[in-house]
Amino acid sequence: MGNHRKIKAAVLEADSIWLEYGGRKILQNIYIKVEKGEIVALLGRNGTGKSSLMQMIFGSLRGQHQSVRIDGKYIRYPFKTKGLICYVPQEQLTPSGFTVAQCFQLFGTDQDLALAYFPEMKKWLPEKSRDLSGGQQRLVEILMLLLGPSAFVLLDEPFSQLAPVVVERLKALIVACKENKGILLSDHQYEPVIEISDHTYLLVPVGRSMLLKEVRKELAIYGYIRET
């Protein structure tokens, strides 16, 4: 995807993750692996620490202990290595006073590539980020990082505020992007997540990660979804 020079990184691993607040354990027995060419789902109920785990993998949150490795090499602050990893948080990411075009430039992403998938975005380019609707702003932020030069992408609730038809188009783009990236994806809308994911991890209280083999069956067993 795109003409960016990609950093040579094939495997992202996170383990020995330990996070607690005021004696309350949030994460304590975690292992996550994301390889280039894969979409990996991260599911879990509210409060199980999905966003915290993503932030710890990214390097912006330090817990009591954490080990993040790229191709077996420990990296303390992954986000400080240019072209290595990016994170789309649930909160607004774009500077509110910047135009959409300026935001794409700021993040080093080819806006024409985004327009090839979402041509309706062309009319947003001169608009200030703060003047977009919540769904428009969300889509812009996802495209900026998903289509950028990073080897790994962490997407936290990418489908929130998006219309179902946009979610379908975005799913197709995420699948197309995995050719040159490793993608970790978490969203409360679990159906579109597991439909496009190659592997699925479930976070369960308190702080364990489980790699699921029979995804829907095990999600029902652990009470994440109702068995139909």
C-alpha positions in Angstrom: 0.0 0.0 0.0 1.5 3.3 -1.0 5.0 4.3 -1.9 6.5 4.7 1.6 9.8 3.0 2.5 8.7 0.4 5.0 10.7 -0.4 8.1 11.7 -4.1 8.0 9.8 -5.5 10.9 7.8 -8.7 10.7 6.8 -9.8 14.2 5.5 -7.7 17.2 5.2 -9.5 20.5 4.0 -8.2 23.9 4.3 -10.2 27.1 5.1 -9.9 30.8 2.5 -7.1 30.9 1.7 -6.0 34.4 -0.6 -3.0 35.1 -2.4 -2.2 38.3 -3.9 1.0 39.8 -4.1 1.4 43.5 -3.6 -2.3 44.1 -6.3 -3.3 41.5 -4.8 -5.6 38.8 -5.8 -4.6 35.3 -3.4 -6.7 33.2 -1.1 -9.4 34.6 -0.8 -12.4 32.3 -0.6 -11.2 28.7 0.9 -12.5 25.5 0.0 -11.0 22.2 1.7 -11.6 18.9 1.0 -9.7 15.6 2.8 -10.6 12.4 3.1 -8.7 9.2 0.3 -9.9 6.9 -2.1 -10.5 9.8 -5.1 -8.8 11.4 -5.3 -9.8 15.0 -8.5 -9.2 17.1 -8.3 -8.0 20.7 -11.7 -8.5 22.4 -12.9 -8.2 26.0 -15.6 -6.6 28.1 -15.3 -3.0 29.3 -12.7 -2.7 32.0 -10.5 -5.6 30.9 -7.8 -3.3 29.8 -7.9 -3.4 26.0 -7.0 0.3 25.5 -4.4 0.2 28.3 -2.8 -2.8 26.6 -2.6 -1.0 23.3 -1.1 2.0 24.9 1.5 -0.2 26.6 2.4 -1.9 23.3 2.7 1.5 21.7 4.9 2.7 24.6 2.9 5.7 25.7 1.8 4.0 28.9 4.2 2.4 31.4 3.0 -0.2 33.7 4.7 -2.0 36.6 6.3 -4.2 33.9 6.1 -4.8 30.2 8.1 -6.4 27.4 7.5 -5.4 23.8 9.7 -7.0 21.2 10.1 -6.4 17.4 11.6 -9.4 15.7 12.8 -10.6 19.1 14.5 -7.3 20.1 13.2 -5.5 23.2 12.1 -1.9 22.5 11.2 0.3 25.5 9.4 3.0 23.6 8.2 1.6 20.2 6.5 4.8 19.2 9.8 6.6 19.2 11.1 4.5 16.3 10.0 6.2 13.1 7.9 4.0 10.8 7.5 1.2 13.3 4.2 1.6 15.0 1.1 3.8 15.2 -1.9 3.9 17.4 -5.4 5.2 16.7 -6.9 5.9 20.2 -10.6 6.3 21.0 -10.0 10.0 21.7 -9.6 12.6 19.1 -6.2 12.5 17.5 -6.1 15.3 14.9 -5.3 18.9 15.9 -8.7 20.6 15.8 -7.3 23.8 14.1 -5.7 21.9 11.3 -7.4 21.2 8.0 -7.8 17.6 6.9 -5.1 18.1 4.2 -2.7 19.5 6.8 -3.4 16.5 9.1 -2.5 14.1 6.3 0.7 16.0 5.7 1.5 16.1 9.4 1.2 12.3 9.6 3.2 11.7 6.4 0.3 10.0 4.6 -0.6 10.2 0.9 -4.0 11.8 0.9 -4.5 10.6 -2.7 -4.3 7.0 -1.6 -7.1 7.7 1.0 -9.2 9.4 -1.8 -8.9 6.3 -3.9 -10.8 4.4 -1.3 -13.0 7.2 0.0 -13.5 9.7 -2.8 -16.1 11.6 -0.8 -13.3 12.8 1.5 -12.1 15.2 -1.2 -14.5 17.8 -0.1 -13.3 17.5 3.5 -9.7 18.4 2.7 -10.0 22.1 3.2 -12.2 21.7 6.3 -10.8 22.2 9.8 -10.8 19.0 11.8 -13.1 20.5 14.4 -15.8 21.2 11.8 -16.2 17.6 10.7 -18.8 15.3 12.2 -17.7 12.7 14.7 -17.9 10.0 12.1 -16.0 12.0 9.4 -13.3 12.9 11.9 -13.0 9.3 13.0 -12.6 8.0 9.4 -10.0 10.7 8.6 -7.9 9.6 11.7 -8.1 5.9 10.8 -7.1 6.6 7.1 -4.2 8.8 8.2 -2.6 6.1 10.2 -3.8 3.0 8.5 -2.4 4.2 5.1 0.7 5.7 6.7 4.3 4.3 6.7 4.1 2.3 9.9 4.9 -1.4 10.0 2.3 -2.1 12.7 -1.1 -0.4 13.4 -3.1 -0.5 16.6 -6.8 0.4 16.0 -8.9 1.1 19.1 -12.6 1.2 18.3 -12.2 2.1 14.6 -15.8 1.4 13.8 -17.4 3.7 16.4 -19.5 6.5 15.0 -19.3 5.1 11.5 -22.3 4.1 9.4 -22.7 0.4 8.6 -21.9 1.0 4.9 -18.7 2.9 5.8 -17.7 0.0 8.2 -18.0 -2.4 5.3 -15.8 -0.3 3.1 -13.3 0.2 5.9 -13.1 -3.5 6.6 -12.1 -4.1 3.0 -9.4 -1.5 3.3 -8.0 -2.9 6.5 -7.8 -6.3 4.8 -6.0 -4.8 1.8 -3.6 -3.0 4.1 -2.5 -6.2 5.9 -0.3 -7.2 2.9 2.4 -4.8 4.2 1.5 -4.4 7.8 0.6 -6.2 11.1 -2.7 -4.9 12.4 -4.1 -5.2 16.0 -7.8 -4.4 16.0 -10.3 -3.9 18.9 -13.9 -2.8 18.8 -17.1 -3.4 20.7 -18.7 -4.3 17.4 -17.2 -7.8 17.5 -18.8 -9.1 14.3 -16.9 -7.0 11.8 -13.7 -7.6 13.9 -13.8 -11.3 13.9 -14.9 -11.5 10.2 -11.6 -10.0 9.0 -9.2 -11.2 11.7 -6.7 -14.0 11.3 -6.4 -14.6 15.1 -8.5 -13.5 18.0 -7.3 -12.8 21.6 -9.8 -12.4 24.4 -8.9 -10.5 27.6 -10.6 -12.0 30.6 -10.6 -10.8 34.3 -8.2 -10.2 35.8 -5.8 -9.4 33.0 -5.3 -12.7 31.2 -5.1 -13.0 27.4 -6.4 -16.1 25.7 -5.8 -17.0 22.1 -9.0 -18.5 20.8 -9.1 -21.5 18.5 -12.9 -21.8 17.9 -13.7 -18.1 18.2 -17.5 -17.9 18.4 -17.8 -21.0 20.5 -15.2 -19.8 23.0 -16.6 -16.3 23.1 -19.9 -17.8 24.2 -18.2 -20.1 26.7 -16.5 -17.2 28.4 -19.7 -15.1 28.4 -18.5 -12.5 25.9 -21.4 -13.3 23.5 -24.6 -15.2 23.7 -24.6 -18.5 22.0 -27.1 -18.7 19.1 
